[in-house]
């Protein structure tokens, strides 16, 4: 039986995906792109979760194109929180995906 992700485990997974995207040369991700990388199958919920991380200051938000598509990137505060989560040992097995 698969265990549900904990609160900080999901946060670490989310932030580490943005960190990996940045190191790969693509620092901005749209919610559907992030959802696919995170195996987060509820796309609408991905929009809500990323907006929450933005409100907490962990992600930077921008709108792109004529239709104003949302894109997010890891903020300085988000990088600091990710490092803190790693030091705490939160979700160590999830970050290796």
KAZITA-V778216 format. One line per field, one symbol per residue. phi: phi as a letter, one per 20 degrees, with the letter a starting at -180 (. if undefined). psi: psi as a letter, one per 40 degrees, with the letter a starting at -180 (. if undefined). A space follows every 10 residues. Layout:
BEGIN
phi=???
psi=???
END
This chain:
BEGIN
phi=.eefffgfff ffffffffff fffencfdce gfffgffeld eeffffgfff ffffffnecd dbdcnfemff ccbfefffff ffffffffmf lgfffef
psi=hhhihidddd dddddddddd dddeegdhhi dddddddefg egdddddddd dddddeeeih iiiiidefhh iiihiddddd dddddddefh fdddee.
END
